[in-house]
């Protein structure tokens, strides 16, 4: 076989690795890398014909350990250009979590130097992110970064309804509790902060049905109506009900609604 010149001009390593984002059914990630190069003989004349090409992946630019090998026995070269899919003969099952180097052998002659595999091939690693959303997330290393509570630099695992868990949202919900006018109440929230967004509801029924409104947190006229937040700490919230009514407003019929008793619900979202 004629002496080959090193691969000249550009050698292109193009990742054809694709993956779908979060979905109910995950598409399999194809472990294939599109590789294109140009070969000439020792005189610089582009090769033509069918050749046996061997591709090897090592963990070092020289010497090192052989991690993967594939022989493309019928590679067609036209005007020096060849284009093949790495992984189409031997499964490309490397983790792509560190630097790899590709070595090419044409016939019995090994090309030098090895080619450094660039970021395109490492798109295979994105498959791990896809696995995190599935039922088998505990089987993978990255799953150790998942938490059900807010933690710096950690991913938060969604619940069975694909929603953030309450612990991650840091939400306090008192549930509905009975109230009467001119009465004080205290609720323990344990959010660990006073930087909260409070929402207070007043309803005529214990399940929030019927007339239900956002309570007054302040009243420009007097302290006679509504629900007032009298104090807030990192663990508790104190409320005071208006001296005359728990609420004062107009219902859907245009009639005044000013009950002396009913039910209240406090929901708070921590902002830190």
N, C-alpha and C positions, 0 to 999 in steps of 0.2 A: 504493500500500500504506500502511496506517495506520502512523503513527509508533509504533515499538516502545519500550517501556520497557526499561531494562537488565534483564538477567537478575536476578531478585529471589529473596529467600529464599536457600536453600542451593543451591549448584551442586555436584553430587557427581561426583567422578572416582574411579571404582571399578575397581581393576585386576582383570581376570579372567585375568591371566596365571598359568598353572600349569605346573609341570614335575615330572617324575618324578625320584626320587633314583637313585643308582647302580643300574643294571640292565643285563642283557645286551643288550636291545634298547631303545633310547631313544625315548620318545614325542616327537613334534615339538612344540615349544613354540608355542602359538597366539599370534600377535602381534595381539591384540585387546584393546581397553580399553573396558569398559562405561561409557558417559557418560550421566548423567541431569541434567536441568535443568528450570527453570520459566520460561516466558515470559508476559509480559502486554503489553497495549497501553499507551499513554501515560496512560490513565486507571486503570491497575491492574487491568483486566479480563483474566482468563486467556484466552489464545488457544485456538482450536479449529480443526482443519482440517489440510490437508496443505501443507507448506512445503518449500522448498529450503534446506537448511542446508549451509553451507560451513565446514569445520574446517581450520585452519592451525596448524602448530607452528613457533614461532620460537625462536631462542636468546637472546632478550632480551625484557624486559617491554614495551619500546617500541622501534620501529625494528628493528634487528637483521636477521638473515638468515632467509629463509623456508626451512625444512628439509623440510616435508611438507605436502601439501594433499589434502583429500578432499571431494567434493561428495555429500551425501545428498539426492538430488532429490525423494524421496517420503517425507520424514519426517512421521509422524503426530503431531500435538499434540492432546492431550485435556485440557481443563481446565488448560491451560498446561503440562502435564507432557509431556516427551518423553524417550525412552530409545533410544539408538542404540549401535552397536558401532563404535568408531573402528578403522579398519584393514580393515573388511569390503568396502570399495570399492577403496581404494588401499593396497597393502601397507605396513604400518607397520614399516619396516626400519631405524629409527634405533637407534643403539647404546645409548641411555639411560645414558650415562656422564657426563652433565653436566646442568645445570638447563635445562629447556625450559618454554615458555609457549604456552598454547593460545588461539587467537583464533577467535571464532565470528561468522559472517555469516549473517543471516536474510534471504533474498531478496537485496536490494541494500544492506542496512544492516548495518554492522559494529558488533558489540557491543564495549563498552569498560568496564573495562580487560581485558587478556588475563588468562586464568586460569593460575596457576602449577601445573604438573603435579607432583603429590605423589608419595610413594614407591611407590604401588601400580604405576604404570606402569613403574617401574624394576625390577620383578620380572623383566622381560625379560632383564635383565643376568644373572640366575641361570642362563640357558641356557649361558653361558660356562663355569660350573662343571661343568655336565653334560658339556660337550665335553672337559673335561680327562681324563675317564676313558676316552675312546675312542682308537682307533688314530690319529686325526688331531690329537691334542693338540698336535703340533709346529706346526700351522697357525695357532694362536691365540696372541695376545699373552700371556695368562695362563700359557701353557705355559713361559714363561721363568722362572717361579717354581718349576718342578719340578726336583728334584735327586735323585740316587741316593744321596747321602751326607747325614748329618744336618748341616743348616745353619740358623742362626737365621732365623726368619720365612720359611722356604721350605717348600713342599709336597714330600713325598717320593713319588716315582713308584713304584707297585707293579710287581712283575715279572709275567711272563706267566701266573703262577699266582695272581695277585691277592694276593700276599704281600709283606710288606716285604722289601727286599733286605738281604743280610747286612751291607752297609756301613752301612745305616741303623740296624740293630739293634746294631751294634758287638759282634758275637759272635766269640769265638775257639773253634775246634774243632781239637784236635790230631789227631783221627783215632786209630785203634787202633794202639798200639805195644807191642812186647814188653817185659815187665818180669820181674825176678827178685827174690827176697827179699834184704834187706840191701844194696840198691843205690840210688844217687842218680841222679836224672834232672832235666834242665832243659829247659823249653820256652819258646820266644819267642812272645809273644802280640801285642805291639805295639798294645794297646788304648789306650795313652796315659793310663791311670789305674789306681789300686789299689783304687778303689771298684768291685768286681766281685762277682758272684754265681757262685762256682765250683761245678761239679758234676763229680765224679770217679767213673768207673765202672771196675769190674774184671770181666773175663770170662775164661772158659777157652779161648775161641776168638778168632781174629783178626778176625772179623766181628761180634762181640758175641752170637753164638748160643750156645745151651747155657746153662750157669750164668752169670748176669750180675747184678751187684749194685752198688749205690752204695758206694763205698769208704769206709772209716773215715777221717775227717779228724782224729780224735783217739781216744785209747784210755785209758779211766780206769784200766785195770789195768797196762798196760805198753806199751812200744814194740815189742812182739813181732809184732803183727799189723796189717795194713792199710797204707794209703797216707797219708803225712803231708805237708802243705804246709809246707816249712821256711822259705821266703821268697817274697816277692811284690814285684815292682817294677812300674813303669809299662810295662815291655816284656817281662818274663819271669816265669816261675813255676818254683820249684825244689821237687822232690818227693823223699821218701825212703821206701823200702819197708821194712816191718817186718823185724826181724832174723831171725825164724823163718819167717813165712809172709806171702804177699801179702794174704791174707784169712783170716778164721776165722769159720765160721758153720755153719748146719744147712741141708741141702738139702731138697727136697720129700719125700724118703723118710724124713727124720728122721736121716739119716747126717751125720756131720761132714764139712765141706768146708774143707780147709786146704791149698791148693796152695802150692807153693814158686815157681811161675812161671806166667805167663799173659799177659794183655794189659790195657792201661790206656787210657782215653780221658778227656781233660780238655776240658770245655766251660765257657766263662766268658762271662757276659753283663755288659757294662759298664753301670753305673748312672748314668753321667753322660756 
